[in-house]
Amino acid sequence: QVQLVESGGGSVQAGGSLRLSCAASGVTFSSICMGWFRQVPEKEREGVALMYSGGGTMYGDSAKGRFTISRDSAKNTVYLQMNSLKPEDTAMYYCAADRTYLCTLNRAWDYWGQGTQVTVSS
């Protein structure tokens, strides 16, 4: 059974950094896409970053140049390094996995974590 558990969220001032972690079980990174999404109440979900099974990455427009997705296969953990945080980054951040070979930030994904809250103050 696939299970995704996020951690690392919290409160930080604008310009600061946070590192989110997603502990994954029941998946093999070499055969699945991993991604990060975020959502504010009453607004649509926004794709933040993804990593293809081969290790390539793709970022949403708001994350380019500031966020980095990475993985540690030995630990079965995916990370999202968030730098130069802005108040607009405040949201619930979700880890996700999908078995589509060429996954996209704009389509439904198979598995989701419970989310971790990130709050950025000015």
DSSP file (Angstrom, degrees, kcal/mol; ACC not computed):
  #  RESIDUE AA STRUCTURE BP1 BP2  ACC     N-H-->O    O-->H-N    N-H-->O    O-->H-N    TCO  KAPPA ALPHA  PHI   PSI    X-CA   Y-CA   Z-CA
    1    1 A Q              0   0    0      0, 0.0     2,-0.3     0, 0.0    26,-0.1   0.000 360.0 360.0 360.0 134.9    0.0    0.0    0.0
    2    2 A V        +     0   0    0     24,-0.1     2,-0.4    22,-0.1    24,-0.2  -0.611 360.0 177.4 -80.3 133.1    1.3    3.5   -0.9
    3    3 A Q  E     -A   25   0A   0     22,-2.1    22,-2.2    -2,-0.3     2,-0.4  -0.996  10.9-170.7-139.4 132.9    1.7    5.9    1.9
    4    4 A L  E     -A   24   0A   0     -2,-0.4   110,-0.5   108,-0.4     2,-0.5  -0.989   3.8-174.8-125.3 127.1    3.0    9.5    1.8
    5    5 A V  E     -A   23   0A   0     18,-1.9    18,-2.6    -2,-0.4     2,-0.2  -0.964   9.1-156.8-128.8 114.6    3.7   11.5    4.9
    6    6 A E  E     +A   22   0A   0     -2,-0.5     2,-0.3    16,-0.2    16,-0.2  -0.543  18.6 162.2 -88.3 153.9    4.8   15.1    4.7
    7    7 A S  E     +A   21   0A   0     14,-1.9    14,-2.7    -2,-0.2   109,-0.1  -0.960  39.2  71.1-156.8 168.5    6.7   17.0    7.4
    8    8 A G        +     0   0    0      1,-0.3    11,-0.3    -2,-0.3    14,-0.0   0.344  61.0 134.0 103.4  -5.3    8.8   20.2    7.8
    9    9 A G        +     0   0    0     12,-0.1    -1,-0.3     9,-0.1     2,-0.3  -0.202  20.8 118.0 -70.9 168.8    6.1   22.9    7.5
   10   10 A G  E     -d  118   0B   0    107,-0.7   109,-2.5   106,-0.1     2,-0.4  -0.982  60.4 -51.0 164.5-164.8    5.9   25.8    9.9
   11   11 A S  E     +d  119   0B   0     -2,-0.3     2,-0.3   107,-0.2   109,-0.2  -0.855  50.9 164.2-106.5 138.4    6.0   29.6   10.2
   12   12 A V  E     -d  120   0B   0    107,-2.3   109,-2.1    -2,-0.4     2,-0.1  -0.989  35.3-108.7-149.9 151.8    8.8   31.7    8.7
   13   13 A Q  E >   -d  121   0B   0     -2,-0.3     3,-2.1   107,-0.2   109,-0.2  -0.477  52.8 -80.2 -79.8 155.0    9.4   35.3    7.9
   14   14 A A  T 3  S+     0   0    0    107,-2.8    72,-0.2     1,-0.3    -1,-0.1  -0.251 119.6  29.8 -53.7 137.4    9.5   36.5    4.3
   15   15 A G  T 3  S+     0   0    0     70,-3.1    69,-0.6     1,-0.3    -1,-0.3   0.238  98.9 113.5  93.3 -12.2   12.9   35.8    2.8
   16   16 A G    <   -     0   0    0     -3,-2.1    69,-2.2    69,-0.2     2,-0.3  -0.086  58.5-121.9 -83.2-174.3   13.5   32.8    4.9
   17   17 A S        -     0   0    0     66,-0.2     2,-0.3    67,-0.2    66,-0.2  -0.929  19.2-175.6-133.1 153.4   13.7   29.1    4.0
   18   18 A L  E     - B   0  82A   0     64,-2.1    64,-3.2    -2,-0.3     2,-0.5  -0.981  14.8-147.7-142.1 151.8   12.0   25.8    4.8
   19   19 A R  E     - B   0  81A   0     -2,-0.3     2,-0.3   -11,-0.3    62,-0.2  -0.961  15.3-159.8-123.5 112.8   12.7   22.2    3.7
   20   20 A L  E     - B   0  80A   0     60,-2.5    60,-2.2    -2,-0.5     2,-0.4  -0.666   5.7-157.1 -90.1 146.0    9.7   20.0    3.4
   21   21 A S  E     -AB   7  79A   0    -14,-2.7   -14,-1.9    -2,-0.3     2,-0.4  -0.933   9.3-163.5-123.2 147.4   10.1   16.2    3.5
   22   22 A C  E     -AB   6  78A   0     56,-2.3    56,-2.2    -2,-0.4     2,-0.6  -0.923   9.3-156.6-131.0 106.2    7.9   13.4    2.1
   23   23 A A  E     -AB   5  77A   0    -18,-2.6   -18,-1.9    -2,-0.4     2,-0.4  -0.741  18.5-163.2 -83.4 120.4    8.5    9.9    3.5
   24   24 A A  E     +A    4   0A   0     52,-2.9     2,-0.3    -2,-0.6   -20,-0.2  -0.860  13.5 179.8-112.5 138.5    7.2    7.4    0.9
   25   25 A S  E     +A    3   0A   0    -22,-2.2   -22,-2.1    -2,-0.4     3,-0.1  -0.970  66.1  29.5-131.7 150.9    6.4    3.8    1.4
   26   26 A G  S    S+     0   0    0     -2,-0.3     2,-0.3     1,-0.3   -24,-0.1   0.641 100.9  95.9  78.3  14.7    5.1    1.2   -1.1
   27   27 A V        -     0   0    0    -24,-0.1     2,-0.5   -26,-0.1    -1,-0.3  -0.937  61.4-145.8-134.0 156.5    6.8    3.0   -4.1
   28   28 A T    >   -     0   0    0     -2,-0.3     3,-2.2     1,-0.1     4,-0.2  -0.990  14.3-147.2-120.8 119.5   10.0    2.8   -6.1
   29   29 A F  G >  S+     0   0    0     -2,-0.5     3,-1.0     1,-0.3    26,-0.2   0.780  94.6  64.6 -60.4 -28.5   11.3    6.1   -7.3
   30   30 A S  G 3  S+     0   0    0      1,-0.2    -1,-0.3    24,-0.1    23,-0.1   0.569 111.8  35.7 -72.0  -7.2   12.7    4.6  -10.5
   31   31 A S  G <  S+     0   0    0     -3,-2.2     2,-0.3     1,-0.1    -1,-0.2   0.159 113.0  56.6-130.9  18.6    9.2    3.7  -11.7
   32   32 A I  S <  S-     0   0    0     -3,-1.0     2,-0.3    -4,-0.2    67,-0.2  -0.998  71.4-120.0-151.5 149.6    7.0    6.6  -10.4
   33   33 A C  E     -E   98   0B   0     65,-2.9    65,-2.0    -2,-0.3     2,-0.4  -0.692  25.5-160.6 -86.0 143.6    6.7   10.4  -10.6
   34   34 A M  E     +EF  97  51B   0     17,-2.1    17,-3.2    -2,-0.3     2,-0.3  -0.965  16.5 170.0-123.3 144.2    6.8   12.4   -7.3
   35   35 A G  E     -EF  96  50B   0     61,-2.5    61,-2.4    -2,-0.4     2,-0.4  -0.957  29.0-133.5-150.4 166.3    5.5   15.9   -6.9
   36   36 A W  E     +EF  95  49B   0     13,-3.1    12,-2.5    -2,-0.3    13,-1.7  -0.985  24.9 175.3-123.5 135.6    4.6   18.8   -4.7
   37   37 A F  E     -EF  94  47B   0     57,-2.6    57,-3.1    -2,-0.4     2,-0.3  -0.883  11.2-155.7-130.8 162.6    1.4   20.8   -4.8
   38   38 A R  E     -EF  93  46B   0      8,-2.3     8,-2.8    -2,-0.3     2,-0.3  -0.980   6.5-171.4-141.0 156.3   -0.1   23.5   -2.7
   39   39 A Q  E     -E   92   0B   0     53,-1.9    53,-2.3    -2,-0.3     6,-0.1  -0.987  12.7-155.6-151.8 136.6   -3.6   24.8   -2.0
   40   40 A V    >   -     0   0    0      4,-0.4     3,-2.3    -2,-0.3    51,-0.1  -0.877  48.9 -85.9-104.3 142.0   -5.2   27.8   -0.2
   41   41 A P  T 3  S+     0   0    0      0, 0.0     3,-0.1     0, 0.0    -1,-0.1  -0.192 113.6   9.7 -50.6 134.9   -8.8   27.4    1.1
   42   42 A E  T 3  S+     0   0    0      1,-0.2     2,-0.3    -3,-0.0    -3,-0.0   0.511 112.1  99.8  71.6   8.7  -11.4   28.2   -1.6
   43   43 A K  S <  S-     0   0    0     -3,-2.3    -1,-0.2     1,-0.0     3,-0.1  -0.860  79.6 -94.5-120.7 160.0   -8.7   28.3   -4.4
   44   44 A E        -     0   0    0     -2,-0.3    -4,-0.4     1,-0.1     2,-0.1  -0.318  46.8 -95.1 -70.6 151.9   -7.6   25.8   -7.0
   45   45 A R        -     0   0    0     -6,-0.1     2,-0.4    -8,-0.0    -6,-0.2  -0.382  39.1-150.3 -63.5 142.6   -4.7   23.5   -6.4
   46   46 A E  E     -F   38   0B   0     -8,-2.8    -8,-2.3    -3,-0.1     2,-0.3  -0.975  10.7-128.7-121.8 129.0   -1.4   24.7   -7.8
   47   47 A G  E     +F   37   0B   0     -2,-0.4   -10,-0.2   -10,-0.2     3,-0.1  -0.598  27.3 175.4 -74.3 132.2    1.4   22.5   -9.0
   48   48 A V  E     -     0   0B   0    -12,-2.5    12,-2.7     1,-0.4     2,-0.3   0.845  56.4 -25.9-103.6 -53.2    4.8   23.4   -7.5
   49   49 A A  E     -FG  36  59B   0    -13,-1.7   -13,-3.1    10,-0.3    -1,-0.4  -0.987  50.9-166.4-162.1 153.8    7.3   20.9   -8.6
   50   50 A L  E     -FG  35  58B   0      8,-2.4     8,-1.9    -2,-0.3     2,-0.4  -0.981  10.6-149.0-143.8 158.9    7.7   17.3   -9.9
   51   51 A M  E     -FG  34  57B   0    -17,-3.2   -17,-2.1    -2,-0.3     6,-0.2  -0.992  19.5-136.5-128.6 124.1   10.4   14.8  -10.4
   52   52 A Y    >   -     0   0    0      4,-2.7     3,-1.9    -2,-0.4   -19,-0.1  -0.270  33.0-101.9 -70.6 163.5   10.2   12.2  -13.2
   53   53 A S  T 3  S+     0   0    0     48,-0.4    -1,-0.1     1,-0.3   -21,-0.1   0.815 123.6  54.9 -57.9 -30.9   11.1    8.6  -12.5
   54   54 A G  T 3  S-     0   0    0    -23,-0.1    -1,-0.3     2,-0.0   -24,-0.1   0.537 124.3-101.1 -81.0  -7.1   14.5    9.2  -14.3
   55   55 A G  S <  S+     0   0    0     -3,-1.9    -2,-0.1     1,-0.4    16,-0.1   0.266  76.5 135.0 107.4 -10.7   15.3   12.1  -12.1
   56   56 A G        -     0   0    0     -5,-0.1    -4,-2.7     1,-0.1    -1,-0.4  -0.305  41.2-144.3 -66.9 157.8   14.4   15.0  -14.3
   57   57 A T  E     -G   51   0B   0     -6,-0.2     2,-0.3    -8,-0.0    -6,-0.2  -0.851  17.2-168.6-128.1 159.5   12.4   17.9  -12.8
   58   58 A M  E     -G   50   0B   0     -8,-1.9    -8,-2.4    -2,-0.3     2,-0.4  -0.987  12.2-159.6-145.4 140.9    9.7   20.4  -13.7
   59   59 A Y  E     -G   49   0B   0     -2,-0.3   -10,-0.3   -10,-0.2   -11,-0.1  -0.924  19.3-118.3-126.1 146.6    8.6   23.5  -11.8
   60   60 A G    >>  -     0   0    0    -12,-2.7     3,-1.4    -2,-0.4     4,-1.2  -0.401  40.7-104.2 -70.8 159.7    5.5   25.6  -11.7
   61   61 A D  T 34 S+     0   0    0      1,-0.3     3,-0.4     2,-0.2    -1,-0.1   0.862 119.5  53.3 -57.3 -39.8    6.0   29.3  -12.6
   62   62 A S  T 34 S+     0   0    0      1,-0.2    -1,-0.3     3,-0.0   -14,-0.1   0.687 111.6  46.6 -70.9 -17.2    5.8   30.5   -9.0
   63   63 A A  T X> S+     0   0    0     -3,-1.4     4,-2.5   -15,-0.2     3,-2.1   0.649  79.8 117.5 -99.1 -18.4    8.5   28.1   -7.9
   64   64 A K  T 3< S+     0   0    0     -4,-1.2     4,-0.1    -3,-0.4   -15,-0.0  -0.266  86.4   7.6 -59.0 129.9   11.1   28.6  -10.6
   65   65 A G  T 34 S+     0   0    0      2,-0.3    -1,-0.3     1,-0.1     3,-0.1   0.287 130.5  55.1  85.7 -10.5   14.4   29.9   -9.3
   66   66 A R  T <4 S+     0   0    0     -3,-2.1    17,-1.9     1,-0.2     2,-0.3   0.673  97.7  53.6-122.7 -33.8   13.4   29.6   -5.6
   67   67 A F  E  <  -C   82   0A   0     -4,-2.5     2,-0.4    15,-0.2    -2,-0.3  -0.792  57.1-165.9-111.1 151.0   12.3   26.0   -4.9
   68   68 A T  E     -C   81   0A   0     13,-2.1    13,-2.9    -2,-0.3     2,-0.4  -0.989   7.1-154.1-137.7 126.9   14.1   22.7   -5.6
   69   69 A I  E     +C   80   0A   0     -2,-0.4     2,-0.3    11,-0.2    11,-0.2  -0.819  26.2 159.9 -97.2 139.6   12.8   19.2   -5.6
   70   70 A S  E     -C   79   0A   0      9,-1.7     9,-2.8    -2,-0.4     2,-0.3  -0.926  21.7-146.4-148.5 170.7   15.1   16.3   -4.8
   71   71 A R  E     -C   78   0A   0     -2,-0.3     2,-0.5     7,-0.2     7,-0.2  -0.988  11.2-153.2-145.0 153.9   15.0   12.7   -3.6
   72   72 A D  E >>> -C   77   0A   0      5,-2.7     5,-1.7    -2,-0.3     4,-0.8  -0.914  11.3-170.4-125.4 100.2   17.0   10.3   -1.6
   73   73 A S  G >45S+     0   0    0     -2,-0.5     3,-0.6     1,-0.2    -1,-0.1   0.847  84.4  58.8 -62.9 -35.6   16.3    6.8   -2.8
   74   74 A A  G 345S+     0   0    0      1,-0.2    -1,-0.2     2,-0.1    -2,-0.0   0.838 115.9  35.2 -62.8 -32.6   18.1    5.1    0.1
   75   75 A K  G <45S-     0   0    0     -3,-0.7    -1,-0.2     2,-0.2    -2,-0.2   0.439 103.6-129.3 -98.4  -2.2   15.8    6.9    2.5
   76   76 A N  T <<5 +     0   0    0     -4,-0.8   -52,-2.9    -3,-0.6     2,-0.4   0.918  64.4 134.9  50.7  47.7   12.7    6.7    0.3
   77   77 A T  E   < -BC  23  72A   0     -5,-1.7    -5,-2.7   -54,-0.2     2,-0.4  -0.985  44.5-158.1-132.7 136.7   12.2   10.4    0.9
   78   78 A V  E     -BC  22  71A   0    -56,-2.2   -56,-2.3    -2,-0.4     2,-0.3  -0.904  17.0-158.7-110.5 141.8   11.4   13.4   -1.4
   79   79 A Y  E     -BC  21  70A   0     -9,-2.8    -9,-1.7    -2,-0.4     2,-0.4  -0.849  16.4-158.7-121.5 154.8   12.3   16.9   -0.4
   80   80 A L  E     -BC  20  69A   0    -60,-2.2   -60,-2.5    -2,-0.3     2,-0.6  -0.908  12.8-159.7-130.2 105.8   11.2   20.4   -1.4
   81   81 A Q  E     -BC  19  68A   0    -13,-2.9   -13,-2.1    -2,-0.4     2,-0.6  -0.768  10.4-165.3 -84.8 122.0   13.8   23.1   -0.5
   82   82 A M  E     +BC  18  67A   0    -64,-3.2   -64,-2.1    -2,-0.6     2,-0.3  -0.939  11.7 173.8-116.8 112.6   12.0   26.4   -0.4
   83   83 A N        +     0   0    0    -17,-1.9   -66,-0.2    -2,-0.6   -67,-0.1  -0.747  58.6  22.3-115.0 162.8   14.2   29.6   -0.4
   84   84 A S  S    S-     0   0    0    -69,-0.6    -1,-0.2    -2,-0.3   -67,-0.2   0.901  84.4-159.6  49.8  49.0   13.3   33.3   -0.6
   85   85 A L        -     0   0    0    -69,-2.2   -70,-3.1    -3,-0.2   -69,-0.2  -0.266   8.8-161.2 -65.8 144.4    9.9   32.6    0.7
   86   86 A K    >   -     0   0    0    -72,-0.2     3,-2.2   -71,-0.1     4,-0.2  -0.844  33.7-109.7-120.5 156.8    7.1   35.2    0.1
   87   87 A P  G >  S+     0   0    0      0, 0.0     3,-1.8     0, 0.0    33,-0.3   0.832 117.5  65.6 -54.6 -31.8    3.8   35.7    1.9
   88   88 A E  G 3  S+     0   0    0      1,-0.3    -3,-0.0     3,-0.0     0, 0.0   0.634  88.6  68.3 -66.4 -13.4    2.1   34.5   -1.3
   89   89 A D  G <   +     0   0    0     -3,-2.2    -1,-0.3     2,-0.0     2,-0.2   0.547  69.8 120.6 -81.1  -7.9    3.7   31.0   -0.7
   90   90 A T    <   +     0   0    0     -3,-1.8     2,-0.3    -4,-0.2    29,-0.2  -0.406  42.2 106.4 -60.3 123.9    1.5   30.5    2.4
   91   91 A A  E    S- H   0 118B   0     27,-1.9    27,-2.5    -2,-0.2     2,-0.6  -0.970  76.0 -77.9-178.5 171.0   -0.6   27.4    1.7
   92   92 A M  E     -EH  39 117B   0    -53,-2.3   -53,-1.9    -2,-0.3     2,-0.5  -0.852  48.1-148.3 -87.2 126.0   -1.1   23.7    2.6
   93   93 A Y  E     -EH  38 116B   0     23,-2.7    23,-2.1    -2,-0.6     2,-0.4  -0.850  13.0-165.1-103.7 131.0    1.6   21.7    0.8
   94   94 A Y  E     -E   37   0B   0    -57,-3.1   -57,-2.6    -2,-0.5     2,-0.4  -0.919  13.6-143.0-118.9 138.4    0.9   18.2   -0.4
   95   95 A C  E     -E   36   0B   0     -2,-0.4    18,-2.4   -59,-0.2     2,-0.3  -0.783  28.2-178.2 -91.4 142.1    3.2   15.4   -1.6
   96   96 A A  E     -EI  35 112B   0    -61,-2.4   -61,-2.5    -2,-0.4     2,-0.3  -0.954  17.4-157.3-141.9 159.1    1.9   13.3   -4.4
   97   97 A A  E     -EI  34 111B   0     14,-1.9    14,-2.4    -2,-0.3    13,-0.6  -0.985   9.8-176.5-136.4 146.9    2.8   10.2   -6.5
   98   98 A D  E     -E   33   0B   0    -65,-2.0   -65,-2.9    -2,-0.3     5,-0.1  -0.998  25.5-147.2-146.9 142.8    1.7    9.1   -9.9
   99   99 A R        +     0   0    0     -2,-0.3     2,-0.3   -67,-0.2    -1,-0.0   0.420  63.3 116.2 -91.6   0.9    2.4    6.1  -12.1
  100  100 A T    >   -     0   0    0      1,-0.1     3,-0.6   -67,-0.1   -67,-0.2  -0.553  64.9-139.4 -68.5 131.4    2.1    8.0  -15.4
  101  101 A Y  T 3  S+     0   0    0      1,-0.3     2,-0.9    -2,-0.3   -48,-0.4   0.940  98.6  34.3 -60.9 -50.8    5.5    7.8  -17.1
  102  102 A L  T 3  S-     0   0    0    -50,-0.1    -1,-0.3   -49,-0.1    -3,-0.1  -0.723  90.9-173.2-104.1  80.4    5.4   11.5  -18.3
  103  103 A C    <   -     0   0    0     -2,-0.9     2,-0.3    -3,-0.6     6,-0.1  -0.206   6.2-156.0 -73.0 164.5    3.5   13.0  -15.5
  104  104 A T    >   -     0   0    0      4,-0.1     3,-0.9     3,-0.1    -4,-0.1  -0.972  26.3-129.1-141.6 153.4    2.3   16.6  -15.4
  105  105 A L  T 3  S+     0   0    0     -2,-0.3   -58,-0.1     1,-0.2     4,-0.1   0.565 105.6  61.2 -76.1  -8.4    1.4   19.2  -12.8
  106  106 A N  T 3  S+     0   0    0      2,-0.1     2,-0.3   -60,-0.1    -1,-0.2   0.268  94.6  68.5-105.4  10.3   -1.9   19.8  -14.5
  107  107 A R  S <  S-     0   0    0     -3,-0.9     2,-0.1     1,-0.0    -3,-0.1  -0.823  91.0 -81.2-126.5 166.3   -3.5   16.4  -14.3
  108  108 A A        -     0   0    0     -2,-0.3     2,-0.3     1,-0.0    -4,-0.1  -0.364  42.4-147.0 -66.1 142.9   -4.9   14.1  -11.5
  109  109 A W        -     0   0    0      1,-0.1   -11,-0.2    -4,-0.1     3,-0.1  -0.786  11.8-130.2-112.2 157.7   -2.4   12.1   -9.5
  110  110 A D  S    S+     0   0    0    -13,-0.6     2,-0.3    -2,-0.3   -12,-0.2   0.881  83.1  29.7 -77.2 -41.3   -2.8    8.7   -8.0
  111  111 A Y  E     -I   97   0B   0    -14,-2.4   -14,-1.9  -108,-0.0     2,-0.3  -0.931  61.6-172.2-131.2 146.2   -1.7    9.1   -4.4
  112  112 A W  E     -I   96   0B   0     -2,-0.3  -108,-0.4   -16,-0.2   -16,-0.2  -0.980  15.8-135.9-138.4 146.2   -1.6   12.0   -1.9
  113  113 A G        -     0   0    0    -18,-2.4  -108,-0.2    -2,-0.3     3,-0.1  -0.270  36.7-102.3 -85.5-177.4   -0.2   12.8    1.5
  114  114 A Q        -     0   0    0   -110,-0.5  -109,-0.1     1,-0.1   -20,-0.1   0.641  62.4-117.9 -85.0 -15.6   -2.1   14.5    4.3
  115  115 A G        -     0   0    0    -20,-0.1     2,-0.4     1,-0.1   -21,-0.2   0.065  14.4-126.2  97.2 153.2   -0.4   17.9    3.8
  116  116 A T  E     - H   0  93B   0    -23,-2.1   -23,-2.7  -109,-0.1     2,-0.3  -0.995  25.6-121.6-138.0 133.4    1.8   20.2    5.9
  117  117 A Q  E     - H   0  92B   0     -2,-0.4  -107,-0.7   -25,-0.2     2,-0.4  -0.543  22.2-169.7 -82.2 134.4    1.1   23.9    6.5
  118  118 A V  E     -dH  10  91B   0    -27,-2.5   -27,-1.9    -2,-0.3     2,-0.4  -0.993   4.3-175.4-121.4 125.8    3.5   26.6    5.5
  119  119 A T  E     -d   11   0B   0   -109,-2.5  -107,-2.3    -2,-0.4     2,-0.5  -0.985   3.8-169.3-125.6 124.1    2.9   30.2    6.7
  120  120 A V  E     -d   12   0B   0     -2,-0.4     2,-0.3   -33,-0.3  -107,-0.2  -0.958   7.6-160.2-116.8 122.2    5.1   33.1    5.5
  121  121 A S  E      d   13   0B   0   -109,-2.1  -107,-2.8    -2,-0.5    -2,-0.0  -0.734 360.0 360.0-102.5 150.3    4.7   36.4    7.3
  122  122 A S              0   0    0     -2,-0.3    -1,-0.1  -109,-0.2  -109,-0.1   0.430 360.0 360.0 -86.1 360.0    5.9   39.8    5.9
